[in-house]
Amino acid sequence: MSEPKGRLRGFWSCVEGLRIFARTSRSPIGDGPPVVLVHGYGMSSSYMVPIAKRLAAERVVYAPDLPGHGRSGNPPKPLSIPGLAESLRTWMDGLGIGRAAFLGNSMGCQVIAELAVRHPERIDRLILVGPTVDPAARTLGRELPRLLRDGAAERPSLLLLVGRAYSREGFRRLFEEMDLVLADRIEEKLPRIKAPSLVVRGERDAVAPQPWAEQVARELGAGAVRVIPDKGHAPNYSAPDELMRVIRPFLAQR
């Protein structure tokens, strides 16, 4: 059974001289905190649209393109994970978003974990979907084969979005960003996060395998990992109905 869908609109704002593109719910409803969706490595908010539409039927939702991604402006060099977290906070300040729930996918989990450590007062709760980086794969030679294997578990249309996003960013910036992603040690931050958290992965996710996801959940005190059957690294795109049914009860907790 399909989940109900809301409508989104795009808008622009400015963060430290860079134009930032984002999507938000067209008809905001709900009295809980807004939900901010944070995309992964080399990507943009475009592949967050399926889950964003489902959330928008019930909640105020925002999905920005981080600096250097999607339609947003490029800083001179790719930003580190701390740099992306601070840009996200500044973007929230500009929109008057004081406190929010966050859903991150892949690298987006690293960004929201960093934000939670630096600015815990801004965090209502965290949803980490396919969190990276597994310490067992903290080199390009180990991470790249995982990314390639995961392609078989995703919808073909996602692979087209990935190709478009990576072409836009360019090989040099992708390589520089990957170095920054791999250098970030999320496992050292997780025990310092006090916000309620939920860890989700696709059953066929080669990038965030089950033992690593369980370590993330354990460090966060998040309980059992929620696994979406027969899906890969990006259930926010490839299995949005299933993901919505997993996260709805968690978002409703008070």
HUTA-V291439 format. One record per backbone hydrogen bond with DSSP energy under -0.5 kcal/mol. NH is the residue of the N-H (numbers start at 0). CO is the residue of the C=O. E is the energy in kcal/mol with one decimal. If there is no record, write none. Layout:
BEGIN
NH:CO:E / NH:CO:E
END
This chain:
BEGIN
5:52:-3.7 / 8:23:-2.5 / 10:21:-2.4 / 12:19:-2.0 / 14:17:-2.8 / 17:14:-2.0 / 19:12:-3.2 / 21:10:-2.2 / 22:62:-1.7 / 23:8:-2.3 / 24:60:-1.5 / 25:6:-3.4 / 33:98:-0.5 / 34:59:-2.5 / 35:33:-0.5 / 35:100:-3.0 / 36:34:-0.5 / 36:61:-3.0 / 37:102:-2.7 / 38:36:-0.5 / 42:39:-1.7 / 46:43:-0.9 / 47:44:-1.6 / 48:45:-1.1 / 50:235:-0.9 / 51:47:-2.7 / 52:48:-2.7 / 53:49:-1.2 / 54:50:-2.5 / 55:51:-2.4 / 56:52:-0.6 / 56:53:-0.7 / 57:54:-2.2 / 58:54:-3.1 / 61:34:-2.6 / 62:22:-2.7 / 63:36:-0.6 / 64:20:-3.0 / 65:63:-0.7 / 67:72:-2.6 / 68:65:-1.9 / 71:68:-1.9 / 72:18:-3.0 / 74:72:-0.5 / 83:79:-2.7 / 84:80:-2.3 / 85:81:-2.3 / 86:82:-2.1 / 87:83:-2.2 / 88:84:-2.1 / 89:85:-2.5 / 90:86:-2.5 / 91:87:-2.3 / 92:88:-2.4 / 93:89:-2.1 / 94:90:-1.2 / 95:91:-0.8 / 95:92:-1.0 / 96:91:-2.5 / 97:95:-1.0 / 99:121:-2.2 / 100:33:-2.8 / 101:124:-2.3 / 102:35:-2.5 / 103:126:-2.5 / 104:37:-2.0 / 105:128:-2.0 / 107:104:-2.6 / 108:105:-1.9 / 109:105:-0.8 / 109:106:-0.6 / 110:106:-1.9 / 111:107:-2.3 / 112:108:-2.0 / 113:109:-2.2 / 114:110:-2.2 / 115:111:-2.2 / 116:112:-1.7 / 117:113:-2.5 / 118:114:-3.2 / 121:118:-2.2 / 122:119:-1.5 / 123:99:-3.2 / 123:121:-0.6 / 124:99:-0.6 / 125:195:-2.4 / 126:101:-2.4 / 127:197:-3.0 / 128:103:-2.8 / 128:126:-0.7 / 129:127:-0.6 / 129:199:-2.9 / 131:105:-0.9 / 136:133:-2.7 / 137:134:-1.0 / 138:136:-0.8 / 141:138:-0.8 / 142:138:-2.7 / 143:139:-2.5 / 145:141:-0.8 / 146:142:-2.1 / 147:143:-2.4 / 148:144:-2.4 / 149:145:-2.0 / 150:146:-0.8 / 150:147:-0.7 / 151:148:-1.2 / 152:149:-2.1 / 153:150:-1.2 / 157:154:-1.5 / 158:154:-1.2 / 159:155:-1.4 / 160:156:-1.7 / 161:157:-2.7 / 162:158:-2.4 / 163:159:-2.3 / 164:160:-2.6 / 165:161:-2.9 / 166:162:-2.0 / 167:163:-1.9 / 168:164:-2.0 / 169:165:-2.5 / 173:169:-2.3 / 174:170:-2.6 / 175:171:-2.4 / 176:172:-2.8 / 177:173:-2.6 / 178:174:-1.8 / 179:175:-1.5 / 180:176:-2.5 / 181:177:-2.8 / 182:178:-1.6 / 183:179:-0.9 / 183:180:-0.7 / 185:183:-1.0 / 187:184:-1.4 / 188:185:-1.5 / 189:185:-1.9 / 190:186:-0.5 / 191:188:-1.9 / 192:189:-1.7 / 193:191:-0.5 / 195:123:-0.6 / 197:125:-1.8 / 199:127:-2.9 / 200:225:-2.1 / 201:231:-0.6 / 202:227:-2.7 / 203:230:-3.5 / 204:201:-1.9 / 205:203:-0.7 / 212:208:-2.4 / 213:209:-2.7 / 214:210:-1.7 / 215:211:-2.4 / 216:212:-2.4 / 217:213:-2.4 / 218:214:-2.6 / 219:215:-1.8 / 220:216:-1.0 / 220:217:-0.7 / 221:216:-2.9 / 225:198:-2.7 / 226:224:-0.6 / 227:200:-2.4 / 228:226:-0.7 / 230:227:-1.2 / 231:152:-0.7 / 236:233:-1.9 / 237:233:-2.6 / 238:234:-1.6 / 239:236:-0.5 / 242:238:-2.5 / 243:239:-2.5 / 244:240:-1.9 / 245:241:-1.3 / 246:242:-2.4 / 247:243:-2.1 / 248:244:-0.5 / 249:245:-0.5 / 250:246:-2.6 / 251:247:-1.7 / 252:248:-0.8 / 252:249:-0.8
END
